[in-house]
Amino acid sequence: MVKNIIVLGSFLMAASTQAQIGISTESVSNGSVSLEFGDNENKGLLLPYVTDKTGITENGTVLFDTTDHKVKYLKDTNTWFDLSVDSSGTADLSIQAADREEQPGAKVCISTSAGGTDTTKGILVLADTDKAMILPKVASPHLNIINPSAGMLVYDTVKRHLAVYNGTVWTFWKP
């Protein structure tokens, strides 16, 4: 697993100066995309595990809160919105063992203009104001992702919902 994290981190660092990034896909779908995941695998995006949110102030931040095992996003600078709903979440926190401590300066910025100059705090920052991220697309993730990790986020192509896994159950969000 450490090898996979290093490979992904190296890829993202190398790609941080490009305007658009595709992971497990040969190209992005259109010019409005900053980061896009291929839909040919039953895998999701794993959010950062955070134990202390007090210093996080960037609206739109999405994370897995280990204090209550919920996926949350920040809106209005000080209001965390719960995307997990179910309170029975669990997480194997060993993936954040002491030998893999967060590096405060670690950051990848994907942008056509900001590049390495963006000052937004975060591990992965999509800095363009006219592009978005397309989540990994999985048909029925609750059936097809065999061993999901707490904090996983995907787009369910069958239900057409955002799917969030809190370590115990999937929660589905429909706009």
Backbone hydrogen bonds, N-H to C=O, Kabsch-Sander energy under -0.5 kcal/mol:
donor,donor_aa,acceptor,acceptor_aa,energy
5,I,1,M,-2.2
6,I,2,V,-2.5
7,V,3,K,-2.7
8,L,4,N,-2.7
9,G,5,I,-2.8
10,S,6,I,-2.7
11,F,7,V,-2.4
12,L,8,L,-2.8
13,M,9,G,-2.4
14,A,10,S,-2.4
15,A,11,F,-2.1
16,S,12,L,-0.5
16,S,13,M,-0.8
18,Q,15,A,-1.9
21,I,34,S,-2.7
23,I,36,E,-2.8
24,S,22,G,-0.5
33,V,30,N,-1.4
34,S,132,A,-3.2
35,L,132,A,-0.9
36,E,21,I,-2.2
37,F,134,I,-1.1
38,G,23,I,-2.9
43,K,41,E,-1.3
45,L,153,L,-2.3
46,L,44,G,-0.5
47,L,45,L,-0.6
47,L,151,G,-2.2
50,V,64,F,-2.7
56,I,53,K,-2.0
57,T,55,G,-0.6
59,N,57,T,-0.7
60,G,74,L,-3.5
61,T,58,E,-1.6
63,L,72,K,-2.4
64,F,48,P,-2.9
65,D,63,L,-0.6
65,D,70,K,-3.1
66,T,50,V,-2.4
66,T,64,F,-0.7
68,D,65,D,-0.7
69,H,65,D,-1.2
70,K,65,D,-1.4
72,K,63,L,-2.6
73,Y,81,F,-2.0
74,L,61,T,-2.1
75,K,79,T,-2.8
78,N,76,D,-2.2
79,T,75,K,-1.8
80,W,78,N,-0.6
81,F,73,Y,-3.3
81,F,79,T,-0.5
83,L,71,V,-3.3
83,L,81,F,-0.5
84,S,71,V,-0.9
86,D,84,S,-3.4
90,T,166,N,-0.7
93,L,91,A,-1.2
95,I,92,D,-1.2
96,Q,93,L,-2.0
97,A,94,S,-1.3
100,R,97,A,-2.4
101,E,98,A,-1.0
106,A,103,Q,-2.5
108,V,123,I,-2.6
110,I,125,V,-2.7
111,S,18,Q,-0.8
111,S,109,C,-0.6
117,T,114,A,-2.7
118,D,115,G,-0.8
125,V,108,V,-3.0
126,L,124,L,-0.5
127,A,110,I,-1.8
127,A,125,V,-0.9
128,D,110,I,-0.7
132,A,32,S,-2.4
134,I,35,L,-2.9
135,L,133,M,-0.6
138,V,136,P,-0.6
138,V,155,Y,-2.6
140,S,138,V,-0.5
143,L,140,S,-2.1
144,N,140,S,-2.2
145,I,141,P,-2.2
146,I,144,N,-1.0
151,G,165,Y,-2.8
152,M,149,S,-1.3
152,M,165,Y,-0.7
153,L,45,L,-2.1
154,V,163,A,-2.2
155,Y,136,P,-3.0
156,D,154,V,-0.6
156,D,161,H,-3.0
157,T,138,V,-1.3
157,T,155,Y,-0.7
160,R,156,D,-1.6
161,H,156,D,-0.9
162,L,173,W,-2.9
163,A,154,V,-3.0
164,V,171,T,-2.7
165,Y,152,M,-2.4
166,N,164,V,-0.5
166,N,169,V,-1.9
171,T,164,V,-2.8
173,W,162,L,-3.0
